[in-house]
Amino acid sequence: MDAVEAANSGHPGMPMGMADVATVLFQRYLKFDAADPKWPDRDRFVLSAGHGSMLLYAALHLTGYARPTIEDIKAFRQVGSPCAGHPENFELPGVECTTGPLGQGLAMAVGMAIAERHLNAEFGDALVDHRTWVVAGDGCLMEGVNHEAIGIAGHLKLGRLIVLWDDNKITIDGPISLSSSEDIPARFRATGWHVVECDGHDEADISRAFDEAITDERPTLVRCKTIIGKGAPNFQGTSKTHGSPLGADEVAAARETLGWRHPAFEVPDDIRETWLTAGKRGVGPHSQWQQRVKNSSNAAELSRRMAGDLPASFSLDAHIQGLISDPKKIATRTASQLALDAINAALPETVGGSADLTPSNNTLTKGLEDLNADNYGGRYIRYGIREFGMAAAMNGLALHGGVIPYGGTFLVFSDYARPAIRLSALQRARVVYVMTHDSIGLGEDGPTHQPVEHVMSLRLIPNLEVWRPCDAVETAEAWGAAVARRDGPSLLALSRQNLAQLSTGGAAMGGYRLMAAKAPRKVVLIASGSEVELAVAVREALEAEGFGGDVVSMPCWSRFDAQSQEYCDDILPPDILRVSIEAGVTTGWERYTGIHGLRFGLDRFGASGPAGDLFKHFGLTAAAIVPQILERLNAN
């Protein structure tokens, strides 16, 4: 209440309404050690209703985490404070994931619960045995991703997952009845969940509900019936407490109602001691766990995986050299599967999956078993037609630690997953997205399935490495970079159609000179993916006319942009005609061609027809492009 008031911004209602539930959870049930927030076998706590961030900051401070300090909390929502408006996992230990976009926290918690069961299957109860707790509000349960997430959790029977529903019957607009009349407990039961109810302001009843949840083998929804803004005598139970400060008068009235005689941000010693004692409950279990690890033959392997380190022996060099020695004209989605064959055999931490497109995405490799309710040790998840749920669950898998998740769908369906992809990047989560059928080259399925704006729009997301490799070698290099990357996600946009093998390496630079001009250089042709082959054909025609041309393959813009200015100027000389070729929107290529360069692409939706016919129809052929380049060159 005081932090929101000091910031003159925030959401006091949910923290006040769920304070009783959080007290029972943190003081009696949640397994953690405030002195070691990264203890691998701690319970995971996810505040899916991220707007109530002060609830989490208060709990972390009171239980003895090094931060947030009381000064951090006084600076709630201010620049430089780790107490951001919504919880951010990179700001504070104890914040397991970044939440605020409603529903995604719960969906990420599903991934964390999957990771726990998966690692438990390999390392056993002695080393991996914890729960995932979630606080979710009405908004979290309305969002579409919630339906996808709880379906996955129910199907996988994730009994270590417990969701605490803040059932306060209020949204920003007013009473829930304005917009919803669904039977939420019935929906959860229908997907295989256990449901229990409690009075969210009665500690004994809360404990009873938690005990029932813990003993049930199914994931549990605990319906906590609460009063939003409890304690604010004039505003509680109304939307006035949801998303704005209470105001000085109501804060004073709430202090009177609650019998709280202390100044803002002052915690009496006896109360602070009670909370600090609760924060030390995990010291004993943590010490016992450390002893079990010390005595385990699996200690080094578990430590390696949780640290995110790859085995020292891991390399794709042999696979890449094999491709160079025996070139293959194959689709990059097929090349991806070949790379995954090598990766999955060498990295036991990879867990793959697909949103019901396994035969098309080529994400299943030999030797992988399904991860399901009967086999948590499997390494392949059948997510069903749930792109958003899959992407959010992969974020949870990655953030839990010990797992490198990858999952596939069609590139056009990245629209369904985009909010989770954005959170992957924001949270610096090590997730790999395998997006196949990357252009009009997919053919007859037509414009509903042909991505034209998708690659470019995905490139706009900060900290997302978007790869569009041109052949099997570049695909393998992209995979090597993706699994090695520790500070963010990668997305591979892969072709359905077969592509000639052109590269002998260089993709790690993001962009590189694939072919150098033979005649005096007059043009640089820049392309990605399937259009690199087209750029090579254009180059050959220009060379025949006496105009030398370089071909630059640009599989990953962000990687190229990270290179030195000297390197970039060498690859893309500023004083020469630069031409981009990509079967997608041309917006954005100006950064490489310059405003006076040429850009060939598709600034409209595609059409239904065979791939070859479509490239001709849209002018993406050497016969159509070469005359336009010659006209520009001759004009100069």
C-alpha positions in Angstrom: 0.0 0.0 0.0 2.8 2.4 1.0 5.0 1.6 -2.0 2.2 2.2 -4.5 1.4 5.4 -2.7 5.0 6.6 -2.8 5.2 5.8 -6.5 1.8 7.3 -7.2 1.4 4.3 -9.5 0.7 0.6 -9.2 -1.8 -2.0 -8.1 -2.5 -2.2 -4.4 -5.7 -4.3 -4.5 -4.3 -7.7 -5.4 -1.4 -7.7 -2.9 -3.8 -6.6 -0.1 -6.4 -9.2 -1.0 -3.8 -12.1 -1.3 -1.6 -11.1 1.6 -3.2 -13.8 3.9 -2.7 -16.5 1.3 0.9 -15.4 0.6 1.7 -15.4 4.3 0.6 -19.0 4.7 2.5 -20.0 1.6 5.8 -18.3 2.3 5.8 -19.0 6.1 4.7 -22.7 6.0 4.7 -24.3 2.6 7.1 -22.8 0.0 10.5 -24.6 0.0 13.2 -22.0 -0.5 16.4 -20.7 1.1 16.6 -16.9 1.1 20.4 -17.1 1.5 20.7 -19.1 -1.8 17.9 -18.1 -4.2 19.3 -20.3 -7.0 19.1 -23.6 -5.0 18.2 -26.0 -7.8 15.7 -28.0 -5.7 13.8 -24.9 -4.4 10.1 -24.6 -5.1 9.3 -22.3 -7.9 6.9 -19.4 -7.2 5.3 -17.6 -10.1 3.3 -14.5 -9.7 1.2 -14.8 -12.9 -0.9 -11.8 -11.8 2.3 -9.7 -12.2 0.5 -6.4 -11.7 0.4 -7.4 -8.0 4.2 -7.2 -7.9 4.4 -5.6 -4.5 3.1 -8.8 -3.0 6.2 -10.6 -4.2 8.6 -7.8 -3.4 7.3 -7.6 0.1 7.6 -11.4 0.6 11.1 -11.5 -0.7 12.2 -8.6 1.5 10.5 -9.9 4.7 11.9 -13.5 4.3 15.5 -12.2 4.2 16.5 -12.1 0.5 19.4 -9.7 0.1 17.2 -7.6 -2.2 14.9 -5.9 -2.4 16.0 -3.8 0.4 13.5 -1.4 2.0 15.2 1.4 0.0 14.5 -0.6 -3.2 10.9 -0.9 -2.2 10.6 2.8 -1.4 11.8 3.3 -5.1 9.1 1.0 -6.4 8.5 1.6 -10.1 11.3 4.1 -10.4 14.2 4.0 -12.9 17.1 2.0 -11.4 15.0 0.2 -8.8 14.9 -3.6 -9.1 11.3 -3.3 -8.0 9.9 -2.8 -11.5 6.2 -2.2 -12.1 5.9 -5.9 -13.1 8.3 -8.6 -11.8 11.4 -9.1 -14.0 13.5 -12.2 -13.6 16.7 -10.5 -14.4 16.3 -7.8 -11.8 15.8 -9.8 -8.6 16.7 -13.3 -7.4 13.5 -14.9 -6.2 11.6 -13.6 -9.3 11.5 -16.8 -11.3 10.0 -15.3 -14.5 8.9 -12.0 -15.9 5.1 -11.6 -15.6 2.5 -9.0 -16.3 1.1 -10.2 -19.6 -1.8 -12.1 -18.0 -1.9 -15.8 -18.3 1.7 -16.3 -19.4 3.0 -16.8 -15.9 0.7 -19.7 -15.3 1.7 -21.1 -18.8 5.4 -20.7 -17.9 4.8 -22.5 -14.6 3.5 -25.5 -16.6 6.9 -25.6 -18.3 8.6 -25.4 -14.9 6.5 -28.3 -13.6 7.4 -30.3 -16.7 11.1 -29.6 -16.2 10.8 -30.7 -12.6 9.2 -34.0 -13.5 11.6 -34.6 -16.4 14.7 -34.0 -14.3 13.2 -36.1 -11.4 12.8 -39.0 -13.8 16.6 -38.9 -14.5 18.1 -37.8 -11.2 15.5 -39.2 -8.8 13.7 -37.8 -5.7 17.0 -37.3 -3.8 18.1 -34.5 -6.1 15.0 -33.2 -7.8 11.8 -33.1 -5.7 10.0 -29.7 -5.7 6.7 -28.0 -6.5 5.6 -25.1 -8.6 3.2 -22.6 -7.0 1.3 -20.0 -9.0 -0.7 -17.0 -8.0 -3.2 -16.2 -10.8 -6.0 -13.7 -11.0 -9.3 -13.7 -12.9 -7.5 -12.1 -15.9 -5.0 -14.9 -16.1 -7.8 -17.5 -16.2 -9.6 -15.5 -19.0 -6.7 -15.2 -21.4 -6.6 -17.8 -24.2 -3.2 -19.1 -23.3 -4.6 -20.3 -20.0 -6.9 -22.7 -21.8 -3.9 -24.1 -23.8 -1.7 -24.3 -20.7 -4.1 -26.1 -18.4 -4.9 -28.5 -21.1 -1.2 -29.5 -21.4 -0.8 -29.7 -17.6 -3.9 -31.8 -17.1 -2.9 -34.2 -19.9 0.6 -34.6 -18.5 -0.8 -35.0 -14.9 1.5 -32.5 -13.4 0.6 -33.1 -9.8 3.5 -30.9 -8.5 1.7 -27.8 -10.0 -0.5 -25.8 -7.7 -2.4 -22.7 -8.9 -3.7 -20.3 -6.3 -6.6 -18.4 -7.9 -7.3 -15.0 -6.5 -11.0 -15.2 -6.9 -12.0 -11.6 -5.9 -14.6 -11.2 -8.6 -13.2 -7.9 -9.8 -11.5 -6.7 -13.0 -10.6 -3.1 -14.1 -14.0 -2.5 -15.6 -15.8 -3.6 -12.5 -17.5 -6.9 -11.4 -16.5 -10.1 -13.2 -20.2 -10.5 -14.0 -19.9 -7.7 -16.6 -17.8 -9.9 -18.9 -17.9 -13.5 -17.8 -20.3 -16.1 -16.5 -18.3 -19.3 -17.1 -17.8 -22.0 -14.5 -14.0 -21.9 -14.1 -13.7 -24.8 -11.6 -15.7 -27.0 -14.0 -13.4 -26.0 -16.9 -10.3 -27.0 -14.8 -12.0 -30.3 -13.7 -12.8 -31.0 -17.4 -9.1 -30.8 -18.3 -8.1 -33.2 -15.5 -7.3 -30.9 -12.7 -8.1 -31.2 -9.0 -10.1 -28.2 -7.6 -10.4 -27.2 -4.0 -11.8 -24.0 -2.4 -10.9 -21.9 0.6 -11.6 -18.7 2.4 -8.6 -16.6 1.3 -8.6 -14.7 4.6 -8.7 -17.7 7.0 -5.3 -19.1 7.6 -6.5 -22.5 8.8 -8.8 -22.9 5.8 -6.0 -21.9 3.5 -3.7 -24.5 5.0 -6.4 -27.2 4.7 -6.7 -26.4 1.0 -2.9 -26.5 0.5 -2.7 -29.8 2.3 -5.4 -31.3 0.0 -3.6 -29.9 -3.1 -0.3 -31.5 -2.0 -1.7 -34.9 -1.5 -3.5 -35.1 -4.9 -1.7 -36.6 -7.9 -3.3 -34.1 -10.3 -2.5 -30.5 -10.9 -4.6 -28.4 -8.5 -6.5 -25.2 -8.7 -7.0 -23.7 -5.3 -9.9 -21.3 -5.4 -9.0 -18.6 -2.9 -12.1 -16.5 -2.2 -10.7 -13.0 -1.4 -11.6 -9.4 -1.1 -9.6 -7.1 -3.4 -8.0 -4.3 -1.5 -8.9 -5.9 1.9 -8.5 -3.4 4.7 -9.3 -0.3 2.7 -12.7 0.4 4.3 -14.2 2.5 1.5 -12.6 0.9 -1.6 -12.2 -2.8 -0.7 -14.2 -5.2 -2.9 -14.3 -2.7 -5.8 -12.3 -1.9 -8.9 -11.0 1.3 -7.3 -8.3 -0.6 -5.6 -7.1 -2.5 -8.7 -4.8 -0.3 -10.7 -4.2 3.0 -8.9 -3.0 4.3 -5.5 -5.5 4.5 -2.8 -4.8 8.1 -1.9 -3.7 9.5 1.4 -7.1 9.5 3.0 -7.9 5.9 2.2 -4.4 4.8 3.2 -4.9 6.5 6.6 -8.3 4.9 6.9 -6.9 1.5 6.0 -4.2 1.9 8.8 -7.0 2.6 11.2 -9.1 -0.3 10.1 -6.2 -2.7 10.2 -4.9 -1.4 13.5 -1.5 -0.6 12.0 0.1 2.2 14.0 3.5 2.3 12.3 4.8 4.8 9.7 5.2 4.0 6.1 7.9 1.3 5.3 8.5 0.5 9.0 8.3 -3.2 10.0 8.2 -3.8 13.8 11.0 -6.1 15.1 8.8 -8.9 16.2 7.0 -9.1 12.9 10.3 -8.9 11.0 11.8 -11.7 13.1 8.8 -14.0 12.4 9.3 -13.5 8.7 13.0 -13.9 8.8 12.6 -17.2 10.7 10.2 -18.3 8.0 12.8 -17.4 5.4 15.3 -19.8 7.1 12.9 -22.8 7.1 14.7 -24.1 4.0 18.2 -24.0 5.5 17.9 -27.5 6.9 16.3 -29.1 3.8 18.9 -27.3 1.6 21.8 -28.6 3.7 20.4 -32.1 3.5 20.0 -31.8 -0.2 23.6 -30.6 -0.6 24.8 -33.7 1.3 22.8 -36.0 -1.0 24.3 -34.2 -4.0 27.7 -34.7 -2.6 27.2 -38.4 -2.2 25.6 -38.8 -5.7 27.4 -40.0 -8.8 25.1 -37.6 -10.8 26.3 -34.5 -9.0 28.5 -33.2 -11.7 26.0 -33.8 -14.5 23.1 -32.1 -12.6 25.4 -29.2 -11.7 26.5 -28.8 -15.4 22.9 -28.8 -16.7 21.6 -26.4 -14.1 24.5 -24.1 -14.8 23.6 -24.2 -18.5 27.0 -25.3 -19.5 27.4 -27.5 -22.6 29.7 -30.5 -22.4 33.3 -29.5 -23.2 33.3 -32.1 -26.0 30.2 -30.7 -27.7 30.8 -29.6 -31.3 29.0 -29.7 -34.6 32.2 -29.4 -36.6 32.2 -33.1 -37.7 28.6 -32.8 -38.8 29.3 -29.7 -40.8 32.5 -31.1 -42.4 30.5 -34.1 -43.4 28.0 -31.9 -45.2 30.8 -30.0 -46.9 32.3 -33.3 -48.0 29.0 -34.6 -49.3 26.8 -31.7 -50.4 23.1 -32.2 -50.1 20.3 -30.5 -51.9 17.6 -30.6 -49.2 15.1 -28.4 -47.5 16.5 -26.5 -44.6 13.8 -28.1 -42.4 15.4 -31.5 -43.4 18.8 -30.1 -42.7 17.6 -29.0 -39.3 16.6 -32.5 -38.5 20.0 -33.8 -39.5 21.6 -31.2 -37.2 19.2 -32.2 -34.4 20.2 -35.8 -34.8 23.8 -34.8 -33.9 22.7 -32.3 -31.2 20.2 -34.6 -29.4 22.7 -37.5 -29.3 25.3 -35.2 -27.7 23.1 -33.0 -25.4 20.9 -35.0 -23.1 19.4 -31.7 -21.8 17.5 -30.9 -25.1 13.7 -31.4 -24.9 12.0 -31.0 -28.2 8.4 -30.8 -29.4 5.9 -29.5 -31.9 2.5 -28.0 -32.0 1.1 -31.0 -33.8 3.3 -30.5 -36.9 6.0 -33.1 -36.1 6.2 -34.6 -39.6 6.3 -31.1 -41.2 8.7 -29.4 -38.8 11.1 -32.4 -38.6 11.6 -31.9 -34.9 11.6 -35.5 -33.8 14.9 -37.3 -34.1 15.9 -41.0 -33.8 16.1 -42.2 -30.2 13.8 -39.6 -28.6 10.9 -40.9 -26.7 7.7 -39.0 -25.9 7.5 -37.1 -22.7 4.1 -38.0 -21.3 2.4 -38.8 -18.0 3.7 -42.4 -18.2 7.3 -41.4 -19.1 8.5 -38.0 -17.8 12.0 -39.1 -18.8 11.1 -38.7 -22.5 12.5 -35.8 -24.4 9.8 -35.0 -27.0 6.5 -33.2 -26.1 3.4 -33.4 -28.1 2.0 -30.0 -27.4 -1.1 -30.3 -29.6 -2.5 -27.4 -31.6 -1.3 -24.9 -28.9 1.4 -22.7 -30.3 1.1 -20.0 -27.6 0.9 -22.6 -24.8 4.0 -24.4 -26.3 6.1 -21.3 -26.5 5.2 -20.2 -23.0 5.9 -23.7 -21.6 9.3 -23.6 -23.3 10.0 -20.4 -21.5 9.2 -22.1 -18.3 11.4 -25.1 -19.2 14.3 -22.9 -19.9 13.9 -20.7 -16.9 13.6 -23.7 -14.6 17.1 -24.7 -15.7 18.6 -28.0 -16.6 16.7 -28.1 -19.9 17.3 -26.6 -23.4 13.8 -26.6 -25.0 13.0 -26.4 -28.7 9.7 -26.5 -30.4 8.2 -26.3 -33.9 5.4 -24.9 -35.9 4.8 -23.2 -39.2 6.4 -19.7 -39.4 3.1 -18.1 -40.2 1.8 -19.4 -36.9 4.5 -17.5 -35.0 1.6 -15.0 -34.7 -0.1 -17.3 -32.3 3.1 -17.6 -30.2 4.5 -14.0 -30.5 3.7 -12.8 -27.0 5.7 -15.7 -25.6 8.5 -15.2 -28.1 8.7 -11.6 -27.0 8.9 -12.7 -23.3 11.6 -15.2 -24.3 13.7 -12.3 -25.5 12.9 -10.0 -22.6 13.7 -12.8 -20.0 16.9 -13.9 -21.9 15.5 -17.4 -22.0 17.5 -20.1 -23.9 14.7 -21.3 -26.1 14.9 -22.4 -29.8 12.0 -21.9 -32.1 11.9 -24.1 -35.2 9.6 -22.3 -37.7 9.3 -24.1 -41.0 7.5 -23.3 -44.3 9.1 -19.9 -44.3 7.9 -18.2 -47.6 5.8 -18.5 -50.7 8.1 -21.5 -51.4 5.7 -23.6 -49.4 3.4 -23.5 -52.5 -0.2 -24.5 -52.8 -1.4 -23.9 -49.2 -1.7 -20.3 -50.3 -1.5 -16.8 -48.6 -3.1 -18.0 -45.3 0.0 -20.1 -44.7 2.6 -18.2 -46.6 4.6 -15.8 -44.4 5.6 -12.5 -46.0 5.8 -10.1 -43.1 6.8 -12.6 -40.4 10.6 -12.8 -40.7 10.9 -9.0 -40.8 8.6 -8.4 -37.9 10.4 -11.0 -35.8 13.7 -9.3 -36.5 12.2 -6.3 -34.7 12.1 -8.1 -31.4 15.2 -7.1 -29.3 17.4 -9.9 -28.2 15.8 -12.5 -30.5 18.2 -14.0 -32.9 16.3 -14.8 -36.1 18.1 -17.1 -38.5 17.1 -17.8 -42.1 19.8 -20.2 -43.4 20.3 -20.8 -47.1 21.4 -24.5 -47.0 22.3 -27.4 -44.8 25.6 -26.0 -43.7 24.2 -22.7 -42.6 21.3 -24.5 -40.9 23.8 -26.5 -38.8 25.8 -23.4 -38.0 22.6 -21.7 -36.9 21.7 -24.6 -34.6 25.2 -24.6 -33.1 24.8 -20.9 -32.3 21.3 -21.4 -30.9 22.1 -24.1 -28.4 25.3 -22.3 -27.3 23.5 -19.0 -26.7 22.9 -18.5 -23.0 21.4 -15.0 -22.9 18.3 -15.2 -25.2 16.2 -17.1 -27.7 16.8 -18.1 -31.3 14.4 -18.6 -34.1 15.1 -20.7 -37.2 13.0 -19.9 -40.3 13.3 -22.9 -42.5 12.3 -23.9 -46.0 9.8 -26.5 -47.2 11.5 -26.7 -50.6 14.9 -28.2 -51.4 17.8 -25.8 -51.7 21.2 -26.3 -53.3 24.1 -26.4 -50.8 26.2 -23.3 -51.4 28.0 -22.5 -48.2 31.2 -23.8 -46.7 30.8 -21.8 -43.5 30.6 -18.3 -42.2 27.0 -18.0 -41.0 28.2 -17.4 -37.4 29.1 -13.8 -38.5 25.5 -13.2 -39.4 26.4 -12.1 -42.9 29.4 -13.0 -45.0 30.7 -13.0 -48.6 29.5 -16.3 -50.0 30.9 -15.5 -53.5 33.2 -12.7 -54.6 33.0 -10.9 -57.9 35.2 -12.1 -60.8 34.7 -9.1 -63.1 35.2 -5.6 -61.5 32.7 -5.4 -58.7 29.7 -3.2 -59.5 27.1 -4.6 -57.2 26.6 -6.5 -54.0 23.7 -9.0 -53.8 22.4 -9.6 -50.3 20.0 -12.4 -49.7 18.8 -14.9 -47.0 17.4 -18.4 -47.1 16.1 -19.8 -50.3 16.8 -16.5 -52.2 20.6 -16.9 -51.8 20.4 -19.5 -54.6 18.5 -16.9 -56.6 21.2 -14.3 -55.9 23.8 -16.7 -57.2 21.9 -17.1 -60.4 21.6 -13.3 -60.7 25.3 -12.9 -60.1 26.1 -15.3 -62.9 24.0 -13.4 -65.4 25.5 -10.1 -64.4 29.1 -11.5 -64.7 28.2 -12.7 -68.2 27.4 -9.0 -69.0 30.8 -7.9 -67.6 29.4 -6.6 -64.2 31.1 -8.1 -61.2 28.9 -9.0 -58.3 29.4 -10.3 -54.7 26.9 -12.5 -53.1 26.4 -11.9 -49.4 24.4 -14.4 -47.5 22.7 -12.7 -44.5 21.2 -15.5 -42.3 21.0 -13.5 -39.1 20.8 -9.7 -39.1 21.5 -9.2 -35.4 24.7 -11.2 -35.6 25.9 -9.2 -38.5 25.1 -5.9 -36.8 27.2 -7.0 -33.8 30.3 -7.2 -36.0 32.9 -4.5 -36.2 32.3 -1.5 -38.5 35.4 -2.5 -40.4 34.0 -6.0 -41.1 30.6 -4.7 -42.1 32.1 -2.1 -44.5 34.2 -4.8 -46.1 31.2 -7.0 -46.7 28.8 -4.2 -47.7 31.0 -1.4 -49.2 29.1 1.9 -48.8 30.1 3.2 -52.2 28.6 0.5 -54.4 25.1 -0.6 -55.5 23.6 -2.9 -53.0 20.6 -5.1 -53.8 18.5 -7.2 -51.4 16.6 -10.3 -52.5 14.2 -12.0 -50.0 10.7 -13.6 -50.5 9.1 -11.3 -48.0 8.4 -7.7 -47.3 11.1 -5.3 -48.4 10.6 -2.9 -45.5 13.8 -2.9 -43.4 16.3 -3.9 -46.1 17.1 -0.2 -46.5 19.5 -0.5 -43.6 21.8 -2.6 -45.8 20.9 -1.4 -49.4 20.7 2.3 -48.5 17.8 4.3 -49.8 19.2 4.3 -53.3 19.7 0.6 -53.5 17.4 -2.0 -55.0 15.1 -4.3 -52.9 13.3 -7.3 -54.4 10.7 -9.0 -52.4 7.0 -9.4 -51.8 5.1 -6.4 -50.5 1.8 -8.1 -50.7 0.3 -11.4 -49.7 1.1 -14.6 -51.6 -1.1 -16.8 -53.7 -1.9 -20.5 -54.1 0.1 -22.5 -56.6 3.3 -24.5 -57.1 6.4 -22.8 -55.6 8.2 -22.4 -58.9 5.2 -20.8 -60.5 4.8 -18.4 -57.6 8.4 -17.2 -57.7 7.9 -16.4 -61.4 4.5 -14.8 -60.8 6.0 -12.4 -58.2 9.1 -11.6 -60.2 11.6 -13.4 -58.0 13.6 -14.9 -60.8 17.0 -14.0 -62.3 15.2 -13.3 -65.6 13.1 -10.6 -63.9 15.7 -9.2 -61.6 18.8 -8.9 -63.8 17.3 -6.4 -66.3 16.4 -4.0 -63.4 19.9 -4.2 -62.0 21.5 -3.6 -65.4 19.2 -0.6 -65.9 20.4 0.9 -62.7 24.1 0.1 -63.4 23.9 1.5 -67.0 22.2 4.7 -65.7 25.1 5.3 -63.5 
